[in-house]
Structures are given as structure tokens and as C-alpha cells.
Amino acid sequence: MPLANTLAVMAALVGATMAIPAPSKVAVEGNPIRLRPRQDISSPYLNTAAKAKGKLWFGTAIDTTTTELSDTSYMTIFNDSNIFGQTTPANTMKWEFTEPTQNNFTLSAGNETVALAKASGKLVRCHNLVWSSELPSWVTGGNWTNATLLAAMENHITTLIEGYGSNCYSWDVVNEALNSDGSFTSNVFLTNIGEAYVPLAYKYATAAVAATGADIKLFYNDYSIESPSTKNTAAVNLIKTIKAYGANIDGVGFESHFSTSYYPTTTQQEQAMASVAAEGVNIHVTELDVACSSVPCSTADLATQATAYYDTISACMGTTACTGMTVWDFDDKYSWIQPSTNGGEGNPDLYYSNYTRHPAYTAVYQAIQGQNCSVC
């Protein structure tokens, strides 16, 4: 290829780093060619900014059960510790992956995330030990008594905490145990053990952490607790119950799954965080995403999405006890919220499917810095 043409293509590729979501075009010998957008790993850097302001991280989930690992553009962004300093395995540490048959433990899938984290300087929020969903059939269909299910639960918790050890900064011990009215979610544990399964899970986890000798934090994780509500109050009461059992709980994860049709304000989120922090525990924003009402996001939806992200990050930045912020994956291509399965909603993440950034990325950075939002 002539030098002039080579330079034209190189210039176009460099420019694509800052491209808008639509693929770029550049003329070569009078013929336009379509270039694949490159991943945006330019500044500003979210994790670097968050840590500079005293937070532990800005992070992202990753799902190694998808094609993310073989997607070089995705992994280039994921591996950049300036952007993400923490990760959460979206699926591979859940019960159906780690104990598919009773007492047959397979930790290898979760260790993929651990290895990725170590290679890119990230902390790991390990997720999760006890939940109503993603349970193997031997758990959901077992002929249990109170004693036998407690023994199985203790064995599962102990084996995973000791098996992953200090590779986990924290564990979500119990996940989503509450309904919106503050009652307990129906599941095999509630049916056979009763409400005590929650504090007992933390009692077993506390003993397992002590056995490792590591400083592993124990969290409760849930959604729709991000504003003052009956469910937020129930989560606060759950903290008290766990402590009354002599067990340890270090914090609560605010999942923060929102949409452009609903998201709590900064003030509402700060109030909810204050209620939890008053119990002497920390808060993590654990699964943040904001779905647009339709795909592609309209200009108005992009501004609203940016506002929702901005308000959540601002609430965490304004709350001393909120020590880390995580998005539930960062690229629309791999989001769990796809229009075909969510009533047309989608594109909830900080990056478009072509690895360029939503305006919400700028909003997040400005919230971390305490600046006014320029894209809201």
C-alpha cells in the first residue's frame, strides 16, 4: 500500500479511539472504507479517580461463561486497572457452578475470575453463597429436614470460603433474601429452616473466615433497598438479627439496577445508605446499571441514564461508609438486560456494544470528582 494510504488508515484508527458509537468512515483513493471502532481506554479513568478520592475501587462484573474472555476488545478494557480496580464473578461462584452435586465441589470456574483479577491488579467481591436462584436440583428437590439442610448449607459455605480464601476481598453470604414488603423470599432454605437460615449462614461464614486467618469481609446483597422503604428497613433489621446471633456482618451491597423510567435521587440514596451505616457496617454499590426504555437509547434517555448513574455515584461519594462501586458488566453486548427479554429495555451499561462510551461514563467520572454533570 502506498505510504500516503497507510498513513491515512493509521490516522483513522487512532481517531477511532475517541469515536462515537457509529463506525467511522475514511476515504482511501476516493473509496470510503468502514473501520471497526476500537475500544476506548483513554482518560478519564474511573478507578484511578475513585481511589484518589478515598474509595477502594470502581469495578465491574465479568461473566466468564460468555464469550467475553475471547473478545480482545472487551478484555483490553477489562484489564485496564485505571478504569476498573475490582471485579465480581457474575455467575461462576454460585451454588450450581461450585457444588453441582452434593459434596462434589468444582472451584475452577470461579478461579478463572480470580486469575484475571490477579493479572490485572483487581480485588474480587466473591458472589454468592446462599441465594434462591441458580441452585442445583439436588438442593431445590432434596428431601430435607432442618438439620440436614443446615449441614449442607454449612458445608457449602465453609468449603467455598476456605477454598477461595484470601483471593476474596469479600463474600456476599446471603443474596436477595427479602421481598419488597420486607418479608422473606420463598425458597428451600426458608421452607426447611425458617428465617433463621440467614443469621445462621453468617454464623457459619464467620467461623470459616476465622479458619482461613484472612480478613474477608461478609456482606448481605439485595436490590430495591437503595431508597427509604419497607425493604430498606427490613435489611437494617436483618443486620441487627445477624449480630444478635453472634455472627459477623461487615456490609450491605446495594445492587442498584435502575432504568430511565425509575431511579432514586442522590438524596434518597444517601438516606438509605445512612440507615445502613448507622448499624456500623459499610456499603458497596454492587451491580449498577441503568436500562434505556428502548434501543437504541434516545438522546433524552441517554441524558436520563447519565443522571441516574451520576446520582448513584454521587450518593456513594458523599457517604463515608460507601467504600466501593461496581457496575454489572460494562458493555451493552454482554449485559443481562437485553431488549428481547426485557420488554424492549436495554443498553444499560457504560460502553456501547462497539466499545465506545455512553455519556454516562462522563457522568460517573464527574460524580466521582464532585463536579456538575455536563451530560445529564
C-alpha positions as a Markdown table, in Angstrom:
| # | Residue | x | y | z |
|---|---|---|---|---|
| 1 | Met | 0.0 | 0.0 | 0.0 |
| 2 | Pro | 1.4 | 3.5 | -0.8 |
| 3 | Leu | 2.7 | 5.4 | 2.2 |
| 4 | Ala | 0.0 | 8.1 | 1.9 |
| 5 | Asn | -2.7 | 5.5 | 2.1 |
| 6 | Thr | -1.0 | 3.7 | 5.0 |
| 7 | Leu | -0.8 | 7.0 | 7.0 |
| 8 | Ala | -4.5 | 7.7 | 6.2 |
| 9 | Val | -5.6 | 4.4 | 7.6 |
| 10 | Met | -3.3 | 4.7 | 10.7 |
| 11 | Ala | -4.8 | 8.2 | 11.4 |
| 12 | Ala | -8.3 | 6.9 | 11.1 |
| 13 | Leu | -7.6 | 4.0 | 13.5 |
| 14 | Val | -6.1 | 6.4 | 16.1 |
| 15 | Gly | -9.1 | 8.7 | 15.8 |
| 16 | Ala | -11.4 | 5.8 | 16.3 |
| 17 | Thr | -10.3 | 5.5 | 19.9 |
| 18 | Met | -12.4 | 8.6 | 20.6 |
| 19 | Ala | -15.1 | 7.7 | 18.2 |
| 20 | Ile | -18.8 | 8.0 | 18.8 |
| 21 | Pro | -20.8 | 4.7 | 18.7 |
| 22 | Ala | -21.3 | 4.7 | 14.9 |
| 23 | Pro | -18.4 | 3.2 | 12.9 |
| 24 | Ser | -16.1 | 5.7 | 11.3 |
| 25 | Lys | -15.5 | 6.1 | 7.6 |
| 26 | Val | -12.3 | 7.3 | 5.9 |
| 27 | Ala | -11.7 | 7.8 | 2.2 |
| 28 | Val | -8.8 | 5.9 | 0.7 |
| 29 | Glu | -8.2 | 6.6 | -3.0 |
| 30 | Gly | -11.7 | 8.1 | -3.2 |
| 31 | Asn | -13.5 | 5.0 | -1.8 |
| 32 | Pro | -14.9 | 5.1 | 1.8 |
| 33 | Ile | -14.0 | 2.1 | 3.9 |
| 34 | Arg | -15.7 | 1.2 | 7.2 |
| 35 | Leu | -13.5 | 0.8 | 10.2 |
| 36 | Arg | -14.3 | -1.3 | 13.2 |
| 37 | Pro | -14.4 | 1.0 | 16.3 |
| 38 | Arg | -11.6 | 0.5 | 18.7 |
| 39 | Gln | -12.1 | 0.1 | 22.5 |
| 40 | Asp | -11.9 | 3.4 | 24.4 |
| 41 | Ile | -9.3 | 3.1 | 27.1 |
| 42 | Ser | -8.5 | 6.8 | 27.1 |
| 43 | Ser | -8.7 | 9.1 | 30.2 |
| 44 | Pro | -10.6 | 9.9 | 32.3 |
| 45 | Tyr | -10.1 | 6.8 | 34.4 |
| 46 | Leu | -12.8 | 5.8 | 36.8 |
| 47 | Asn | -10.9 | 3.5 | 39.2 |
| 48 | Thr | -7.9 | 5.9 | 39.5 |
| 49 | Ala | -10.3 | 8.8 | 40.2 |
| 50 | Ala | -12.3 | 6.8 | 42.8 |
| 51 | Lys | -9.2 | 5.7 | 44.7 |
| 52 | Ala | -7.7 | 9.2 | 44.6 |
| 53 | Lys | -10.9 | 10.3 | 46.4 |
| 54 | Gly | -10.5 | 7.6 | 49.1 |
| 55 | Lys | -12.7 | 4.8 | 47.8 |
| 56 | Leu | -11.4 | 1.2 | 47.5 |
| 57 | Trp | -12.4 | 0.8 | 43.8 |
| 58 | Phe | -14.5 | 1.4 | 40.8 |
| 59 | Gly | -15.1 | -2.1 | 39.4 |
| 60 | Thr | -17.1 | -4.3 | 37.0 |
| 61 | Ala | -18.6 | -7.7 | 37.0 |
| 62 | Ile | -17.4 | -10.2 | 34.4 |
| 63 | Asp | -19.1 | -13.4 | 33.2 |
| 64 | Thr | -16.6 | -16.0 | 32.1 |
| 65 | Thr | -19.4 | -18.3 | 30.9 |
| 66 | Thr | -19.9 | -16.0 | 27.9 |
| 67 | Thr | -17.5 | -15.2 | 25.1 |
| 68 | Glu | -16.1 | -12.2 | 27.0 |
| 69 | Leu | -12.7 | -14.0 | 27.5 |
| 70 | Ser | -12.2 | -14.4 | 23.8 |
| 71 | Asp | -13.3 | -10.9 | 23.0 |
| 72 | Thr | -10.0 | -9.0 | 22.8 |
| 73 | Ser | -11.7 | -5.6 | 22.7 |
| 74 | Tyr | -13.7 | -6.4 | 25.8 |
| 75 | Met | -10.6 | -7.8 | 27.6 |
| 76 | Thr | -8.5 | -4.8 | 26.8 |
| 77 | Ile | -10.9 | -2.5 | 28.7 |
| 78 | Phe | -11.5 | -5.0 | 31.5 |
| 79 | Asn | -7.8 | -5.5 | 32.1 |
| 80 | Asp | -7.1 | -1.7 | 32.4 |
| 81 | Ser | -6.8 | -1.2 | 36.1 |
| 82 | Asn | -7.0 | 2.6 | 35.6 |
| 83 | Ile | -10.6 | 2.0 | 34.6 |
| 84 | Phe | -11.6 | -1.0 | 36.8 |
| 85 | Gly | -9.9 | -1.9 | 40.0 |
| 86 | Gln | -12.3 | -4.7 | 41.2 |
| 87 | Thr | -14.3 | -7.4 | 39.7 |
| 88 | Thr | -17.2 | -9.7 | 40.6 |
| 89 | Pro | -17.8 | -13.1 | 39.0 |
| 90 | Ala | -21.4 | -12.8 | 37.7 |
| 91 | Asn | -22.2 | -16.5 | 37.9 |
| 92 | Thr | -19.3 | -18.9 | 38.4 |
| 93 | Met | -19.2 | -18.8 | 42.2 |
| 94 | Lys | -22.9 | -19.5 | 42.6 |
| 95 | Trp | -24.1 | -22.8 | 44.0 |
| 96 | Glu | -24.9 | -24.6 | 40.7 |
| 97 | Phe | -21.4 | -23.9 | 39.5 |
| 98 | Thr | -19.5 | -24.7 | 42.6 |
| 99 | Glu | -21.3 | -27.7 | 44.1 |
| 100 | Pro | -23.3 | -29.2 | 41.2 |
| 101 | Thr | -23.8 | -32.5 | 43.1 |
| 102 | Gln | -23.7 | -32.8 | 46.8 |
| 103 | Asn | -20.2 | -32.6 | 48.3 |
| 104 | Asn | -18.7 | -32.5 | 44.8 |
| 105 | Phe | -17.0 | -29.1 | 44.6 |
| 106 | Thr | -15.6 | -27.5 | 41.5 |
| 107 | Leu | -14.0 | -24.1 | 42.1 |
| 108 | Ser | -12.2 | -23.9 | 38.8 |
| 109 | Ala | -14.7 | -21.7 | 37.0 |
| 110 | Gly | -14.6 | -19.1 | 39.8 |
| 111 | Asn | -10.8 | -19.3 | 39.8 |
| 112 | Glu | -10.8 | -18.0 | 36.2 |
| 113 | Thr | -12.1 | -14.7 | 37.6 |
| 114 | Val | -9.6 | -14.8 | 40.4 |
| 115 | Ala | -6.7 | -15.3 | 37.9 |
| 116 | Leu | -8.0 | -12.5 | 35.7 |
| 117 | Ala | -8.2 | -10.2 | 38.8 |
| 118 | Lys | -4.6 | -11.1 | 39.9 |
| 119 | Ala | -3.3 | -10.5 | 36.4 |
| 120 | Ser | -4.8 | -7.0 | 36.2 |
| 121 | Gly | -4.5 | -5.8 | 39.8 |
| 122 | Lys | -8.1 | -6.2 | 40.9 |
| 123 | Leu | -9.8 | -7.1 | 44.1 |
| 124 | Val | -12.6 | -9.7 | 44.0 |
| 125 | Arg | -16.0 | -9.4 | 45.5 |
| 126 | Cys | -17.0 | -13.1 | 45.7 |
| 127 | His | -20.6 | -13.7 | 44.8 |
| 128 | Asn | -22.6 | -15.6 | 46.3 |
| 129 | Leu | -23.0 | -18.3 | 48.9 |
| 130 | Val | -26.8 | -18.6 | 49.6 |
| 131 | Trp | -29.5 | -17.5 | 47.2 |
| 132 | Ser | -32.9 | -18.6 | 46.0 |
| 133 | Ser | -31.8 | -18.9 | 42.3 |
| 134 | Glu | -29.1 | -20.8 | 40.4 |
| 135 | Leu | -29.3 | -23.7 | 42.8 |
| 136 | Pro | -28.7 | -27.3 | 41.6 |
| 137 | Ser | -31.6 | -29.7 | 41.6 |
| 138 | Trp | -30.2 | -31.7 | 44.4 |
| 139 | Val | -30.7 | -28.6 | 46.6 |
| 140 | Thr | -34.1 | -27.5 | 45.4 |
| 141 | Gly | -35.5 | -31.0 | 45.1 |
| 142 | Gly | -33.9 | -32.6 | 48.1 |
| 143 | Asn | -35.9 | -34.4 | 50.9 |
| 144 | Trp | -34.6 | -32.1 | 53.6 |
| 145 | Thr | -35.0 | -31.8 | 57.3 |
| 146 | Asn | -34.0 | -28.7 | 59.2 |
| 147 | Ala | -30.8 | -30.5 | 60.4 |
| 148 | Thr | -29.8 | -32.0 | 57.1 |
| 149 | Leu | -30.2 | -28.8 | 55.1 |
| 150 | Leu | -28.3 | -26.8 | 57.7 |
| 151 | Ala | -25.5 | -29.3 | 57.4 |
| 152 | Ala | -25.4 | -29.0 | 53.6 |
| 153 | Met | -25.5 | -25.2 | 53.8 |
| 154 | Glu | -22.7 | -25.0 | 56.4 |
| 155 | Asn | -20.6 | -27.4 | 54.3 |
| 156 | His | -21.1 | -25.3 | 51.2 |
| 157 | Ile | -20.3 | -22.0 | 52.9 |
| 158 | Thr | -17.3 | -23.4 | 54.7 |
| 159 | Thr | -15.8 | -25.1 | 51.6 |
| 160 | Leu | -16.1 | -22.1 | 49.4 |
| 161 | Ile | -14.8 | -19.6 | 51.9 |
| 162 | Glu | -11.9 | -21.8 | 52.8 |
| 163 | Gly | -11.3 | -22.9 | 49.2 |
| 164 | Tyr | -11.1 | -19.4 | 47.7 |
| 165 | Gly | -9.5 | -18.0 | 50.8 |
| 166 | Ser | -7.8 | -14.6 | 50.7 |
| 167 | Asn | -8.5 | -14.3 | 47.0 |
| 168 | Cys | -11.8 | -12.9 | 48.0 |
| 169 | Tyr | -11.9 | -9.4 | 49.4 |
| 170 | Ser | -15.5 | -10.1 | 50.5 |
| 171 | Trp | -18.3 | -12.5 | 50.1 |
| 172 | Asp | -22.0 | -11.9 | 49.5 |
| 173 | Val | -23.0 | -14.5 | 52.1 |
| 174 | Val | -26.8 | -14.3 | 51.5 |
| 175 | Asn | -28.2 | -12.7 | 48.4 |
| 176 | Glu | -31.7 | -11.2 | 47.9 |
| 177 | Ala | -33.5 | -12.8 | 50.9 |
| 178 | Leu | -36.2 | -10.1 | 51.1 |
| 179 | Asn | -39.3 | -9.3 | 49.2 |
| 180 | Ser | -40.4 | -5.7 | 48.6 |
| 181 | Asp | -42.7 | -5.7 | 51.6 |
| 182 | Gly | -39.8 | -6.8 | 53.9 |
| 183 | Ser | -40.9 | -10.4 | 54.2 |
| 184 | Phe | -38.6 | -13.3 | 53.4 |
| 185 | Thr | -38.3 | -14.6 | 49.9 |
| 186 | Ser | -39.7 | -18.1 | 49.5 |
| 187 | Asn | -37.0 | -20.7 | 48.9 |
| 188 | Val | -35.9 | -24.1 | 50.0 |
| 189 | Phe | -34.0 | -22.7 | 52.9 |
| 190 | Leu | -36.9 | -20.7 | 54.3 |
| 191 | Thr | -39.2 | -23.7 | 53.9 |
| 192 | Asn | -37.0 | -26.2 | 55.7 |
| 193 | Ile | -35.0 | -24.0 | 58.1 |
| 194 | Gly | -37.1 | -20.9 | 58.6 |
| 195 | Glu | -35.9 | -17.3 | 58.8 |
| 196 | Ala | -33.0 | -18.3 | 60.9 |
| 197 | Tyr | -31.2 | -19.6 | 57.8 |
| 198 | Val | -30.0 | -16.1 | 57.2 |
| 199 | Pro | -28.2 | -15.4 | 60.5 |
| 200 | Leu | -27.0 | -19.0 | 60.7 |
| 201 | Ala | -25.4 | -18.6 | 57.2 |
| 202 | Tyr | -23.4 | -15.7 | 58.6 |
| 203 | Lys | -22.5 | -17.7 | 61.7 |
| 204 | Tyr | -21.1 | -20.4 | 59.5 |
| 205 | Ala | -19.3 | -17.8 | 57.3 |
| 206 | Thr | -17.8 | -16.1 | 60.4 |
| 207 | Ala | -16.3 | -19.4 | 61.6 |
| 208 | Ala | -15.0 | -20.2 | 58.1 |
| 209 | Val | -13.3 | -16.8 | 57.8 |
| 210 | Ala | -11.7 | -17.3 | 61.2 |
| 211 | Ala | -10.3 | -20.6 | 60.0 |
| 212 | Thr | -8.7 | -19.0 | 57.0 |
| 213 | Gly | -6.9 | -16.4 | 59.1 |
| 214 | Ala | -7.7 | -13.9 | 56.3 |
| 215 | Asp | -9.6 | -10.6 | 56.6 |
| 216 | Ile | -12.5 | -11.5 | 54.4 |
| 217 | Lys | -15.5 | -9.1 | 54.6 |
| 218 | Leu | -19.0 | -10.6 | 54.9 |
| 219 | Phe | -21.9 | -8.7 | 53.1 |
| 220 | Tyr | -25.6 | -9.0 | 52.5 |
| 221 | Asn | -26.6 | -8.1 | 48.9 |
| 222 | Asp | -30.0 | -7.0 | 47.7 |
| 223 | Tyr | -32.0 | -4.8 | 45.3 |
| 224 | Ser | -34.7 | -2.1 | 45.9 |
| 225 | Ile | -33.0 | -1.1 | 49.2 |
| 226 | Glu | -31.4 | 2.0 | 47.6 |
| 227 | Ser | -34.1 | 4.4 | 48.9 |
| 228 | Pro | -36.0 | 4.7 | 52.2 |
| 229 | Ser | -38.6 | 1.9 | 52.1 |
| 230 | Thr | -40.0 | -1.0 | 53.9 |
| 231 | Lys | -37.4 | -3.2 | 52.3 |
| 232 | Asn | -34.5 | -1.0 | 53.4 |
| 233 | Thr | -35.8 | -1.1 | 56.9 |
| 234 | Ala | -36.0 | -4.9 | 56.7 |
| 235 | Ala | -32.4 | -5.0 | 55.6 |
| 236 | Val | -31.4 | -2.9 | 58.5 |
| 237 | Asn | -33.3 | -5.2 | 60.9 |
| 238 | Leu | -31.5 | -8.2 | 59.2 |
| 239 | Ile | -28.2 | -6.7 | 60.2 |
| 240 | Lys | -29.4 | -6.5 | 63.8 |
| 241 | Thr | -30.6 | -10.1 | 63.7 |
| 242 | Ile | -27.3 | -11.4 | 62.3 |
| 243 | Lys | -25.4 | -9.6 | 65.0 |
| 244 | Ala | -27.7 | -10.9 | 67.7 |
| 245 | Tyr | -26.7 | -14.4 | 66.7 |
| 246 | Gly | -23.1 | -13.5 | 67.4 |
| 247 | Ala | -22.2 | -13.6 | 63.7 |
| 248 | Asn | -20.2 | -11.0 | 61.8 |
| 249 | Ile | -21.5 | -8.8 | 59.0 |
| 250 | Asp | -19.3 | -6.1 | 57.5 |
| 251 | Gly | -21.6 | -4.5 | 55.0 |
| 252 | Val | -24.5 | -4.4 | 52.7 |
| 253 | Gly | -24.5 | -4.4 | 48.9 |
| 254 | Phe | -26.8 | -2.0 | 47.2 |
| 255 | Glu | -27.4 | -3.7 | 43.8 |
| 256 | Ser | -28.7 | -0.6 | 42.1 |
| 257 | His | -30.4 | -2.0 | 39.0 |
| 258 | Phe | -32.3 | 1.0 | 37.6 |
| 259 | Ser | -33.9 | 2.3 | 34.4 |
| 260 | Thr | -34.6 | 5.6 | 32.8 |
| 261 | Ser | -38.2 | 5.3 | 34.0 |
| 262 | Tyr | -37.2 | 4.8 | 37.6 |
| 263 | Tyr | -34.1 | 5.6 | 39.7 |
| 264 | Pro | -33.7 | 7.1 | 43.2 |
| 265 | Thr | -32.3 | 10.6 | 43.6 |
| 266 | Thr | -28.9 | 11.2 | 45.3 |
| 267 | Thr | -30.7 | 12.4 | 48.5 |
| 268 | Gln | -32.9 | 9.2 | 48.6 |
| 269 | Gln | -29.8 | 7.0 | 48.2 |
| 270 | Glu | -27.8 | 8.9 | 50.8 |
| 271 | Gln | -30.7 | 8.4 | 53.2 |
| 272 | Ala | -30.9 | 4.7 | 52.6 |
| 273 | Met | -27.1 | 4.4 | 53.0 |
| 274 | Ala | -27.2 | 6.3 | 56.2 |
| 275 | Ser | -29.8 | 3.9 | 57.7 |
| 276 | Val | -27.5 | 1.0 | 56.9 |
| 277 | Ala | -24.3 | 2.8 | 58.0 |
| 278 | Ala | -25.9 | 3.6 | 61.4 |
| 279 | Glu | -25.6 | -0.1 | 62.2 |
| 280 | Gly | -21.8 | 0.2 | 62.0 |
| 281 | Val | -21.4 | -1.6 | 58.6 |
| 282 | Asn | -20.1 | -0.4 | 55.2 |
| 283 | Ile | -21.9 | -0.2 | 51.8 |
| 284 | His | -20.9 | -1.3 | 48.3 |
| 285 | Val | -22.7 | -0.3 | 45.2 |
| 286 | Thr | -22.6 | -3.8 | 43.7 |
| 287 | Glu | -24.5 | -4.2 | 40.4 |
| 288 | Leu | -25.1 | -0.8 | 39.0 |
| 289 | Asp | -26.8 | -0.5 | 35.6 |
| 290 | Val | -29.4 | 1.8 | 34.1 |
| 291 | Ala | -31.5 | 0.5 | 31.2 |
| 292 | Cys | -32.9 | 2.7 | 28.5 |
| 293 | Ser | -36.6 | 2.5 | 27.8 |
| 294 | Ser | -35.9 | 1.4 | 24.2 |
| 295 | Val | -32.9 | 0.5 | 22.0 |
| 296 | Pro | -31.1 | 2.4 | 20.6 |
| 297 | Cys | -31.3 | 4.9 | 23.5 |
| 298 | Ser | -32.8 | 8.2 | 22.5 |
| 299 | Thr | -31.0 | 11.4 | 23.2 |
| 300 | Ala | -33.4 | 12.1 | 26.1 |
| 301 | Asp | -32.8 | 8.6 | 27.5 |
| 302 | Leu | -29.1 | 9.0 | 27.3 |
| 303 | Ala | -29.3 | 12.2 | 29.4 |
| 304 | Thr | -31.6 | 10.5 | 31.9 |
| 305 | Gln | -29.3 | 7.4 | 32.1 |
| 306 | Ala | -26.4 | 9.7 | 32.8 |
| 307 | Thr | -28.4 | 11.4 | 35.6 |
| 308 | Ala | -29.2 | 8.1 | 37.2 |
| 309 | Tyr | -25.6 | 7.0 | 37.1 |
| 310 | Tyr | -24.5 | 10.4 | 38.4 |
| 311 | Asp | -26.9 | 10.3 | 41.3 |
| 312 | Thr | -25.9 | 6.9 | 42.4 |
| 313 | Ile | -22.2 | 7.5 | 42.3 |
| 314 | Ser | -22.7 | 10.9 | 44.0 |
| 315 | Ala | -24.5 | 9.2 | 46.8 |
| 316 | Cys | -21.6 | 6.8 | 47.4 |
| 317 | Met | -19.0 | 9.5 | 47.1 |
| 318 | Gly | -21.0 | 11.5 | 49.7 |
| 319 | Thr | -21.2 | 8.6 | 52.1 |
| 320 | Thr | -18.1 | 7.7 | 54.0 |
| 321 | Ala | -19.3 | 4.2 | 54.7 |
| 322 | Cys | -19.8 | 3.5 | 51.0 |
| 323 | Thr | -16.4 | 2.2 | 50.1 |
| 324 | Gly | -16.7 | 0.8 | 46.6 |
| 325 | Met | -18.7 | 1.0 | 43.4 |
| 326 | Thr | -19.2 | -1.8 | 40.8 |
| 327 | Val | -21.2 | -1.9 | 37.5 |
| 328 | Trp | -22.9 | -5.1 | 36.5 |
| 329 | Asp | -20.6 | -5.6 | 33.5 |
| 330 | Phe | -19.6 | -2.6 | 31.4 |
| 331 | Asp | -20.6 | -3.4 | 27.8 |
| 332 | Asp | -24.1 | -3.5 | 26.3 |
| 333 | Lys | -23.2 | -6.5 | 24.3 |
| 334 | Tyr | -22.9 | -8.7 | 27.4 |
| 335 | Ser | -25.5 | -7.1 | 29.6 |
| 336 | Trp | -28.1 | -9.3 | 31.3 |
| 337 | Ile | -30.6 | -6.7 | 30.2 |
| 338 | Gln | -31.4 | -7.3 | 26.5 |
| 339 | Pro | -34.4 | -5.8 | 24.7 |
| 340 | Ser | -35.7 | -9.3 | 23.6 |
| 341 | Thr | -36.1 | -10.4 | 27.2 |
| 342 | Asn | -36.9 | -7.1 | 29.0 |
| 343 | Gly | -39.8 | -5.5 | 27.2 |
| 344 | Gly | -37.6 | -3.6 | 24.8 |
| 345 | Glu | -35.4 | -2.1 | 27.5 |
| 346 | Gly | -31.6 | -2.3 | 27.1 |
| 347 | Asn | -28.2 | -0.7 | 26.6 |
| 348 | Pro | -27.8 | -0.2 | 30.3 |
| 349 | Asp | -24.0 | -0.1 | 30.6 |
| 350 | Leu | -21.2 | 2.4 | 30.3 |
| 351 | Tyr | -20.0 | 1.2 | 27.0 |
| 352 | Tyr | -21.9 | 0.5 | 23.8 |
| 353 | Ser | -21.5 | -2.8 | 22.0 |
| 354 | Asn | -18.8 | -1.3 | 19.8 |
| 355 | Tyr | -16.7 | -0.5 | 22.9 |
| 356 | Thr | -17.2 | 3.3 | 22.8 |
| 357 | Arg | -18.6 | 5.1 | 25.8 |
| 358 | His | -22.1 | 6.2 | 26.8 |
| 359 | Pro | -22.4 | 9.8 | 28.0 |
| 360 | Ala | -23.0 | 8.1 | 31.4 |
| 361 | Tyr | -19.3 | 7.3 | 31.6 |
| 362 | Thr | -18.5 | 11.0 | 31.7 |
| 363 | Ala | -21.3 | 11.5 | 34.3 |
| 364 | Val | -19.7 | 8.8 | 36.5 |
| 365 | Tyr | -16.3 | 10.5 | 36.4 |
| 366 | Gln | -17.8 | 13.9 | 37.2 |
| 367 | Ala | -19.7 | 12.4 | 40.1 |
| 368 | Ile | -16.5 | 10.9 | 41.5 |
| 369 | Gln | -14.8 | 14.3 | 41.1 |
| 370 | Gly | -17.6 | 16.2 | 42.7 |
| 371 | Gln | -18.2 | 18.1 | 39.5 |
| 372 | Asn | -21.5 | 19.2 | 38.0 |
| 373 | Cys | -22.8 | 16.7 | 35.4 |
| 374 | Ser | -22.3 | 18.1 | 31.9 |
| 375 | Val | -24.2 | 15.3 | 30.0 |
| 376 | Cys | -27.3 | 14.9 | 32.2 |
